[in-house]
């Protein structure tokens, strides 16, 4: 097991934001190459996403077996369409 006695934490501000147009060797501390659960902040940099809610809470019914996969999901106006097996189902946002 490696010796971690020489390892010390380093603090830096995360204010560079998501940078996709630079080489990783040219990036400054605080700039991110990949972000998960973060979004750009209107004041610069990035911020953590506070949370989300499901657009549709309905479950696509099974037609023949429990291992059947959902074949497609699409939105059309204010309706969400989903297909499983040989059937197409629709739901409204939140329902």
N, C-alpha and C positions, 0 to 999 in steps of 0.2 A: 504494500500500500504506500503511495507517495506521501512524503512529508509535507504537511500543509502549514507548517509553522512560519514560513516566509510569505504566505498569502495574506494580503490585506485588502479590505474592501475599498473601492473608489467611488465616490459620489459624483454625479454630473446631472445637469438639468436636461430633461427630455424636451427640448424646444426646437429641434431641427425639423421634425415632421418626417413624413414619408418621402424619401429621395430615391427616384428611379433613374435619374439621368446622369449619375456619377458612378465612377468606379468605386468599389469598396475601399480601395486604397486612398481615395481622395475625400472620403466622407469624414465629417467632423464628429466629435463625441455628441451624442444626443440625436443624431440623424438615424432614421430607421430604414432598413432595406425591406423589411417585411413586418406587417402589423396584424395582430389578431385581436378582435374586440376593441379596436381603437378607430377613431375617425378624425378627419382634419378638423381643427378648431378654427373658428372664424377670426380669432385673435392671433393666429399663428401657431405653429406646432401641431400637436394632436392631443386628444383627450380620450379617456376611457368611455366606452359606450355604457350608458347607465342601465340598459336592459332592453328587452323587447317583448312583444306579445305575439301570439300566433295570429296570423291574418284570418284563418278559418280554423275553428276548433273541431269541426266535424271530422269523423273518421270515414274513409272510403270503405263501404261494406265489402265483405268477401262474397264471391259468387259461388265458388265450388270447393276450394280448399284453403287452409290457413296459410300455406306457403305461397299463395298466389301474389305476384308483385303488382304494384300500381304501374300501369303502362304509360300514362301521361297525365300532366297537370297543366292547365292553361287558364288564363283570365280572359273574359270577354265582357267588356263593359264593367258592370259591378258584380258579375257572377264568376265564380271559380268552377271550372269543369275538371273532372277527373275520370279516368277510365281504368277499369280493372276487369280482367276476364273479357266477357262479351258485352259489358254494360258501361254506360256513361252516366255519371252522377253530377249534380250541380249543387252549389251552396253559395250563400251570400257571406260577405266578410263578417266575422264575428260569430257566425252561426254554424 
